[in-house]
């Protein structure tokens, strides 16, 4: 990754994408069900769309089988999202100088 800290920064970025992806998948699944769409149809179709992250197929199967155990503790995801939020102003200042 290069200089000290870049690996940790990259991990924050990846976890930020993961959080956003899981949020949108769960909200889309719930909204689809509320619209009357079949849950199995949604679990089969949404992860297969070209705009879907590749790991969503595995997540869909866990949901289908009622397995909702956290694979990544929410506290750690919150930590990474807070770090991203705190980092954003410093990055914005650097971009304005360019």
Backbone torsions as a table, in degrees:
resi	resn	phi	psi	omega
1	UNK	NA	-19.8	179.7
2	UNK	108.4	-132.9	-175.4
3	UNK	-61.5	157.4	177.8
4	UNK	-55.5	133.0	178.6
5	UNK	98.7	-18.8	-178.5
6	UNK	-68.0	-36.1	177.6
7	UNK	-62.5	-44.3	178.3
8	UNK	-64.7	-38.9	177.3
9	UNK	-63.8	-42.4	179.1
10	UNK	-64.2	-40.2	177.3
11	UNK	-59.4	-41.5	177.2
12	UNK	-60.3	-43.6	-179.9
13	UNK	-62.3	-45.8	-179.8
14	UNK	-62.8	-44.6	179.4
15	UNK	-67.1	-30.5	174.0
16	UNK	-64.1	-43.1	176.9
17	UNK	-64.2	-41.5	178.6
18	UNK	-60.0	-46.0	-179.7
19	UNK	-61.4	-45.8	179.7
20	UNK	-63.0	-41.9	-178.7
21	UNK	-64.8	-45.8	-179.5
22	UNK	-66.0	-38.6	177.7
23	UNK	-61.1	-49.4	-178.0
24	UNK	-66.3	-38.4	178.9
25	UNK	-63.6	-48.3	-177.9
26	UNK	-66.2	-40.0	178.3
27	UNK	-67.3	-40.0	179.3
28	UNK	-66.5	-41.8	177.6
29	UNK	-61.3	-47.9	179.8
30	UNK	-63.1	-44.7	-179.9
31	UNK	-63.5	-41.0	177.4
32	UNK	-60.7	-41.8	177.6
33	UNK	-64.3	-41.6	179.2
34	UNK	-65.7	-25.4	177.1
35	UNK	-81.9	-2.5	178.2
36	UNK	94.3	6.6	178.1
37	UNK	-78.4	144.7	-178.6
38	UNK	-65.9	132.6	-177.6
39	UNK	-60.7	-43.8	179.5
40	UNK	-63.4	-38.5	175.8
41	UNK	-59.0	-46.8	-179.6
42	UNK	-63.9	-43.2	-179.5
43	UNK	-67.4	-28.1	176.2
44	UNK	-79.8	-39.7	-169.0
45	UNK	-88.8	-47.1	-174.8
46	UNK	-57.3	-47.3	-179.9
47	UNK	-67.6	-19.7	-178.7
48	UNK	-87.2	-6.9	-179.9
49	UNK	-68.5	148.6	179.8
50	UNK	-61.7	-21.2	-179.2
51	UNK	-87.9	-2.6	-175.9
52	UNK	-89.3	145.2	174.7
53	UNK	-70.1	147.0	-174.0
54	UNK	-63.1	-27.9	-178.0
55	UNK	-76.4	-10.5	-176.5
56	UNK	-66.8	-26.8	176.6
57	UNK	-60.1	-45.1	178.3
58	UNK	-65.9	-40.7	177.7
59	UNK	-63.5	-40.2	179.4
60	UNK	-61.3	-40.2	179.4
61	UNK	-66.6	-38.0	175.8
62	UNK	-62.0	-44.6	179.1
63	UNK	-62.9	-43.8	-179.9
64	UNK	-56.4	-35.7	-178.0
65	UNK	-95.8	12.5	176.3
66	UNK	69.8	23.7	179.6
67	UNK	-97.6	102.1	-174.7
68	UNK	-113.0	14.0	179.1
69	UNK	-63.0	136.1	-179.2
70	UNK	-65.6	133.7	176.1
71	UNK	-96.0	-18.1	177.9
72	UNK	-140.3	118.0	-175.0
73	UNK	-56.2	134.1	-179.3
74	UNK	-57.9	-35.8	179.4
75	UNK	-60.2	-39.4	179.5
76	UNK	-71.7	-35.2	176.7
77	UNK	-66.0	-42.4	176.7
78	UNK	-60.0	-40.9	178.5
79	UNK	-58.5	-48.8	-178.9
80	UNK	-65.0	-38.5	178.6
81	UNK	-67.5	-37.8	175.6
82	UNK	-64.0	-41.8	178.1
83	UNK	-62.3	-41.5	176.6
84	UNK	-61.4	-42.9	-179.2
85	UNK	-63.3	-39.9	179.3
86	UNK	-71.6	-28.5	-178.2
87	UNK	-78.0	-30.1	-173.6
88	UNK	-55.1	-46.7	-179.6
89	UNK	-60.6	-39.2	-179.9
90	UNK	-65.8	-40.2	178.4
91	UNK	-65.7	-41.4	178.6
92	UNK	-59.8	-40.6	178.1
93	UNK	-64.1	-39.6	178.7
94	UNK	-65.5	-40.1	-179.2
95	UNK	-66.3	-37.5	-179.7
96	UNK	-66.1	-26.4	179.7
97	UNK	-77.2	-18.5	-177.1
98	UNK	-74.2	NA	NA
